[in-house]
Amino acid sequence: MIESCGVPHPEVDLILVEGVPVKFDFVLDQSADVDVYGTQSRSALLPKERLQSGSIQKFIADGHLGKLATNLRLLGLDVAYDRHAQDRQLLEPMTSEDRALLTRDRRLLMHKIVQHGYYPRSQNPFEQTLEIVRRFDLRDELKPFMRCLHCNRALDFVTKADVLDQLEPLTKIYYDEFRRCAGCVRIYWRGSHFDRLRARVDDIRAALE
């Protein structure tokens, strides 16, 4: 009945029927007062009866949220993303890898097998990033520059000697600290692009304070 009003179940955090907390499988067979609380209304009210987890740290984003996925990876968060993925290709890894689904498709969030998910309100990637960090209480989980922006795998510190043959001449001269993706083996260093990325991280952290 709640979803018939356009509210996906992953957005519902607490249901009270005549003041009594109930689960999603409660059958409403007569007229009653029903109060529905969203995930953004968390308070001291009945904390043990909340329906959504606030501690999810793994995500999968649909094809329209590429900039959001990049921002979250920049912050060190585990975000699976394929811009060409269809609904089935989102739902299968979401289930098998226990990820929260990030999508602006309300109907997809209403799919029965979706346990955890979120519908970003803003269409702006920066604002979307703030929404996700706040919704899942990730402020203390942020570890910037520790995940590949392209494939999502963790970055490992490597010595300059390990990657010397893959570096451009000027990079060999001016940089000494490197990280390598454990998946696609891309090499990362603090080049001219780093200041721009660090400024983005700083802006996000400042906005979260």
C-alpha atoms as a printed R data frame, in Angstrom:
    type eleno elety resid chain resno      x       y       z
1   ATOM     1    CA   MET     A     1  0.000   0.000   0.000
2   ATOM     2    CA   ILE     A     2  2.876   2.352   0.748
3   ATOM     3    CA   GLU     A     3  4.529   1.713  -2.613
4   ATOM     4    CA   SER     A     4  1.217   2.344  -4.376
5   ATOM     5    CA   CYS     A     5  1.664   5.934  -3.170
6   ATOM     6    CA   GLY     A     6  5.003   6.085  -4.999
7   ATOM     7    CA   VAL     A     7  7.327   5.452  -2.044
8   ATOM     8    CA   PRO     A     8  9.869   2.605  -2.602
9   ATOM     9    CA   HIS     A     9 10.227   0.273   0.380
10  ATOM    10    CA   PRO     A    10 13.998   0.964   0.822
11  ATOM    11    CA   GLU     A    11 12.968   4.546   1.640
12  ATOM    12    CA   VAL     A    12 10.672   3.411   4.480
13  ATOM    13    CA   ASP     A    13 12.413   3.219   7.845
14  ATOM    14    CA   LEU     A    14  9.553   2.866  10.313
15  ATOM    15    CA   ILE     A    15  5.866   1.931  10.069
16  ATOM    16    CA   LEU     A    16  3.427   2.465  12.927
17  ATOM    17    CA   VAL     A    17 -0.112   1.101  12.813
18  ATOM    18    CA   GLU     A    18 -2.190   2.647  15.592
19  ATOM    19    CA   GLY     A    19  1.106   3.623  17.204
20  ATOM    20    CA   VAL     A    20  2.513   0.072  17.129
21  ATOM    21    CA   PRO     A    21  5.622  -0.692  14.998
22  ATOM    22    CA   VAL     A    22  5.078  -3.302  12.270
23  ATOM    23    CA   LYS     A    23  7.156  -4.918   9.523
24  ATOM    24    CA   PHE     A    24  6.601  -4.779   5.782
25  ATOM    25    CA   ASP     A    25  4.643  -8.042   5.818
26  ATOM    26    CA   PHE     A    26  1.953  -6.691   8.145
27  ATOM    27    CA   VAL     A    27 -1.508  -7.142   6.610
28  ATOM    28    CA   LEU     A    28 -3.766  -4.122   6.978
29  ATOM    29    CA   ASP     A    29 -7.237  -5.696   6.973
30  ATOM    30    CA   GLN     A    30 -9.253  -2.847   8.465
31  ATOM    31    CA   SER     A    31 -9.279   0.922   8.750
32  ATOM    32    CA   ALA     A    32 -6.390   2.177  10.901
33  ATOM    33    CA   ASP     A    33 -4.073   5.127  11.448
34  ATOM    34    CA   VAL     A    34 -0.764   4.425   9.714
35  ATOM    35    CA   ASP     A    35  2.351   6.547  10.205
36  ATOM    36    CA   VAL     A    36  5.237   6.052   7.793
37  ATOM    37    CA   TYR     A    37  8.705   7.469   8.512
38  ATOM    38    CA   GLY     A    38 11.411   7.779   5.875
39  ATOM    39    CA   THR     A    39 15.127   7.192   6.200
40  ATOM    40    CA   GLN     A    40 15.689  10.944   6.463
41  ATOM    41    CA   SER     A    41 13.573  11.167   9.612
42  ATOM    42    CA   ARG     A    42 15.845   9.135  11.878
43  ATOM    43    CA   SER     A    43 15.527  10.154  15.511
44  ATOM    44    CA   ALA     A    44 15.393   8.653  18.964
45  ATOM    45    CA   LEU     A    45 11.918   7.323  18.153
46  ATOM    46    CA   LEU     A    46 11.911   3.515  18.416
47  ATOM    47    CA   PRO     A    47 15.512   2.936  17.203
48  ATOM    48    CA   LYS     A    48 15.202  -0.854  17.574
49  ATOM    49    CA   GLU     A    49 12.194  -0.939  15.252
50  ATOM    50    CA   ARG     A    50 13.849   0.734  12.284
51  ATOM    51    CA   LEU     A    51 13.524  -1.192   9.024
52  ATOM    52    CA   GLN     A    52 16.587   0.078   7.160
53  ATOM    53    CA   SER     A    53 20.247  -0.407   7.884
54  ATOM    54    CA   GLY     A    54 22.350   2.718   8.278
55  ATOM    55    CA   SER     A    55 25.677   0.931   8.020
56  ATOM    56    CA   ILE     A    56 25.825  -0.159   4.369
57  ATOM    57    CA   GLN     A    57 29.261   0.476   2.851
58  ATOM    58    CA   LYS     A    58 28.987  -1.226  -0.559
59  ATOM    59    CA   PHE     A    59 26.922   0.130  -3.426
60  ATOM    60    CA   ILE     A    60 25.932  -0.378  -7.031
61  ATOM    61    CA   ALA     A    61 24.891   2.618  -9.130
62  ATOM    62    CA   ASP     A    62 22.768   2.632 -12.251
63  ATOM    63    CA   GLY     A    63 24.049   3.917 -15.586
64  ATOM    64    CA   HIS     A    64 22.758   7.459 -15.050
65  ATOM    65    CA   LEU     A    65 24.850   8.029 -11.911
66  ATOM    66    CA   GLY     A    66 28.372   7.848 -13.311
67  ATOM    67    CA   LYS     A    67 29.598  11.103 -11.767
68  ATOM    68    CA   LEU     A    68 28.173  10.110  -8.402
69  ATOM    69    CA   ALA     A    69 29.964   6.735  -8.639
70  ATOM    70    CA   THR     A    70 33.248   8.526  -9.413
71  ATOM    71    CA   ASN     A    71 32.836  10.867  -6.449
72  ATOM    72    CA   LEU     A    72 32.114   7.999  -4.070
73  ATOM    73    CA   ARG     A    73 35.112   6.032  -5.353
74  ATOM    74    CA   LEU     A    74 37.240   9.143  -4.920
75  ATOM    75    CA   LEU     A    75 36.196   9.093  -1.264
76  ATOM    76    CA   GLY     A    76 37.309   5.463  -1.007
77  ATOM    77    CA   LEU     A    77 33.851   3.870  -1.087
78  ATOM    78    CA   ASP     A    78 33.125   0.581  -2.862
79  ATOM    79    CA   VAL     A    79 30.791   1.383  -5.783
80  ATOM    80    CA   ALA     A    80 30.133  -1.036  -8.632
81  ATOM    81    CA   TYR     A    81 29.209   0.800 -11.832
82  ATOM    82    CA   ASP     A    82 28.656  -0.061 -15.474
83  ATOM    83    CA   ARG     A    83 27.092   2.654 -17.612
84  ATOM    84    CA   HIS     A    84 25.580   0.024 -19.926
85  ATOM    85    CA   ALA     A    85 24.121  -2.225 -17.203
86  ATOM    86    CA   GLN     A    86 20.471  -3.184 -17.584
87  ATOM    87    CA   ASP     A    87 18.163  -3.761 -14.613
88  ATOM    88    CA   ARG     A    88 19.022  -7.458 -14.323
89  ATOM    89    CA   GLN     A    89 22.745  -6.662 -14.397
90  ATOM    90    CA   LEU     A    90 22.201  -4.301 -11.478
91  ATOM    91    CA   LEU     A    91 20.001  -6.559  -9.380
92  ATOM    92    CA   GLU     A    92 22.126  -9.715  -9.631
93  ATOM    93    CA   PRO     A    93 25.387  -8.263  -8.205
94  ATOM    94    CA   MET     A    94 23.346  -6.175  -5.793
95  ATOM    95    CA   THR     A    95 22.017  -9.395  -4.293
96  ATOM    96    CA   SER     A    96 25.096 -11.626  -4.556
97  ATOM    97    CA   GLU     A    97 27.497  -8.959  -3.264
98  ATOM    98    CA   ASP     A    98 25.111  -7.451  -0.700
99  ATOM    99    CA   ARG     A    99 25.199  -3.927  -2.138
100 ATOM   100    CA   ALA     A   100 22.770  -1.043  -1.751
101 ATOM   101    CA   LEU     A   101 21.212   0.059  -5.033
102 ATOM   102    CA   LEU     A   102 21.596   3.727  -5.993
103 ATOM   103    CA   THR     A   103 19.152   4.784  -8.684
104 ATOM   104    CA   ARG     A   104 16.772   7.545  -9.705
105 ATOM   105    CA   ASP     A   105 14.371   4.914 -11.042
106 ATOM   106    CA   ARG     A   106 11.714   4.606  -8.333
107 ATOM   107    CA   ARG     A   107 10.144   1.569  -9.984
108 ATOM   108    CA   LEU     A   108 13.463  -0.285  -9.866
109 ATOM   109    CA   LEU     A   109 13.807   0.442  -6.140
110 ATOM   110    CA   MET     A   110 10.389  -1.122  -5.666
111 ATOM   111    CA   HIS     A   111 11.629  -4.471  -6.995
112 ATOM   112    CA   LYS     A   112 10.941  -7.147  -4.386
113 ATOM   113    CA   ILE     A   113 14.550  -8.366  -4.103
114 ATOM   114    CA   VAL     A   114 15.930  -4.885  -3.320
115 ATOM   115    CA   GLN     A   115 16.767  -4.835   0.384
116 ATOM   116    CA   HIS     A   116 18.820  -1.660   0.593
117 ATOM   117    CA   GLY     A   117 18.772   1.288  -1.739
118 ATOM   118    CA   TYR     A   118 18.442   5.009  -2.156
119 ATOM   119    CA   TYR     A   119 16.875   7.444  -4.592
120 ATOM   120    CA   PRO     A   120 19.087  10.571  -4.885
121 ATOM   121    CA   ARG     A   121 16.822  13.617  -4.700
122 ATOM   122    CA   SER     A   122 19.203  15.993  -6.427
123 ATOM   123    CA   GLN     A   123 20.322  15.731 -10.034
124 ATOM   124    CA   ASN     A   124 23.634  17.376  -9.124
125 ATOM   125    CA   PRO     A   125 26.480  14.838  -8.542
126 ATOM   126    CA   PHE     A   126 28.006  16.890  -5.720
127 ATOM   127    CA   GLU     A   127 24.697  17.115  -3.858
128 ATOM   128    CA   GLN     A   128 24.019  13.432  -4.568
129 ATOM   129    CA   THR     A   129 27.349  12.553  -2.968
130 ATOM   130    CA   LEU     A   130 26.433  14.447   0.192
131 ATOM   131    CA   GLU     A   131 23.064  12.669   0.263
132 ATOM   132    CA   ILE     A   132 24.642   9.212   0.135
133 ATOM   133    CA   VAL     A   133 27.255   9.938   2.800
134 ATOM   134    CA   ARG     A   134 24.586  11.344   5.114
135 ATOM   135    CA   ARG     A   135 21.979   8.662   4.437
136 ATOM   136    CA   PHE     A   136 24.345   5.780   5.178
137 ATOM   137    CA   ASP     A   137 26.334   7.625   7.863
138 ATOM   138    CA   LEU     A   138 29.654   7.248   6.053
139 ATOM   139    CA   ARG     A   139 31.545  10.268   7.361
140 ATOM   140    CA   ASP     A   140 33.938   8.098   9.394
141 ATOM   141    CA   GLU     A   141 34.405   5.592   6.551
142 ATOM   142    CA   LEU     A   142 35.881   7.973   3.988
143 ATOM   143    CA   LYS     A   143 39.387   7.069   2.800
144 ATOM   144    CA   PRO     A   144 40.123   9.300  -0.205
145 ATOM   145    CA   PHE     A   145 42.481   8.245  -3.003
146 ATOM   146    CA   MET     A   146 42.490   4.567  -1.989
147 ATOM   147    CA   ARG     A   147 40.269   3.203  -4.773
148 ATOM   148    CA   CYS     A   148 40.556   3.149  -8.564
149 ATOM   149    CA   LEU     A   149 38.225   5.680 -10.184
150 ATOM   150    CA   HIS     A   150 37.904   3.492 -13.280
151 ATOM   151    CA   CYS     A   151 37.313  -0.043 -12.021
152 ATOM   152    CA   ASN     A   152 36.640   0.363  -8.275
153 ATOM   153    CA   ARG     A   153 39.428  -1.931  -7.074
154 ATOM   154    CA   ALA     A   154 41.691  -0.986  -4.179
155 ATOM   155    CA   LEU     A   155 44.963   0.848  -4.831
156 ATOM   156    CA   ASP     A   156 48.238  -0.583  -3.537
157 ATOM   157    CA   PHE     A   157 51.365   1.398  -2.795
158 ATOM   158    CA   VAL     A   158 54.224   0.436  -5.128
159 ATOM   159    CA   THR     A   159 57.809   1.538  -5.382
160 ATOM   160    CA   LYS     A   160 58.976   3.719  -8.236
161 ATOM   161    CA   ALA     A   161 61.199   0.884  -9.428
162 ATOM   162    CA   ASP     A   162 58.150  -1.372  -9.794
163 ATOM   163    CA   VAL     A   163 56.485   0.935 -12.301
164 ATOM   164    CA   LEU     A   164 59.433   2.795 -13.800
165 ATOM   165    CA   ASP     A   165 59.050   1.223 -17.233
166 ATOM   166    CA   GLN     A   166 55.407   2.426 -17.405
167 ATOM   167    CA   LEU     A   167 56.104   6.095 -16.669
168 ATOM   168    CA   GLU     A   168 56.503   9.038 -18.999
169 ATOM   169    CA   PRO     A   169 59.948  10.734 -18.937
170 ATOM   170    CA   LEU     A   170 58.831  13.792 -16.934
171 ATOM   171    CA   THR     A   171 56.868  11.669 -14.498
172 ATOM   172    CA   LYS     A   172 60.032   9.673 -13.780
173 ATOM   173    CA   ILE     A   173 61.858  12.884 -12.948
174 ATOM   174    CA   TYR     A   174 59.340  14.746 -10.806
175 ATOM   175    CA   TYR     A   175 57.379  12.071  -8.892
176 ATOM   176    CA   ASP     A   176 58.421   9.378  -6.455
177 ATOM   177    CA   GLU     A   177 55.222   8.078  -4.827
178 ATOM   178    CA   PHE     A   178 52.906   5.785  -6.767
179 ATOM   179    CA   ARG     A   179 49.888   3.563  -6.320
180 ATOM   180    CA   ARG     A   180 48.694   0.819  -8.637
181 ATOM   181    CA   CYS     A   181 45.194  -0.545  -9.100
182 ATOM   182    CA   ALA     A   182 44.902  -4.192  -8.100
183 ATOM   183    CA   GLY     A   183 42.426  -4.717 -10.936
184 ATOM   184    CA   CYS     A   184 43.148  -2.730 -14.095
185 ATOM   185    CA   VAL     A   185 46.782  -1.977 -13.002
186 ATOM   186    CA   ARG     A   186 46.462   1.742 -13.741
187 ATOM   187    CA   ILE     A   187 49.180   3.825 -12.112
188 ATOM   188    CA   TYR     A   188 48.288   6.790  -9.903
189 ATOM   189    CA   TRP     A   189 50.535   9.592  -8.692
190 ATOM   190    CA   ARG     A   190 50.130  13.164  -7.423
191 ATOM   191    CA   GLY     A   191 50.288  14.881 -10.763
192 ATOM   192    CA   SER     A   192 48.625  18.106 -11.885
193 ATOM   193    CA   HIS     A   193 45.210  16.435 -11.656
194 ATOM   194    CA   PHE     A   194 45.685  15.646  -7.965
195 ATOM   195    CA   ASP     A   195 45.084  19.197  -6.721
196 ATOM   196    CA   ARG     A   196 41.741  19.284  -8.523
197 ATOM   197    CA   LEU     A   197 40.661  15.982  -6.991
198 ATOM   198    CA   ARG     A   198 41.870  16.975  -3.537
199 ATOM   199    CA   ALA     A   199 39.889  20.219  -3.805
200 ATOM   200    CA   ARG     A   200 36.767  18.184  -4.612
201 ATOM   201    CA   VAL     A   201 37.333  15.977  -1.556
202 ATOM   202    CA   ASP     A   202 37.882  19.044   0.615
203 ATOM   203    CA   ASP     A   203 34.676  20.646  -0.663
204 ATOM   204    CA   ILE     A   204 32.682  17.491   0.099
205 ATOM   205    CA   ARG     A   205 34.082  17.200   3.613
206 ATOM   206    CA   ALA     A   206 33.449  20.884   4.301
207 ATOM   207    CA   ALA     A   207 29.837  20.551   3.156
208 ATOM   208    CA   LEU     A   208 29.331  17.564   5.487
209 ATOM   209    CA   GLU     A   209 30.391  19.489   8.586
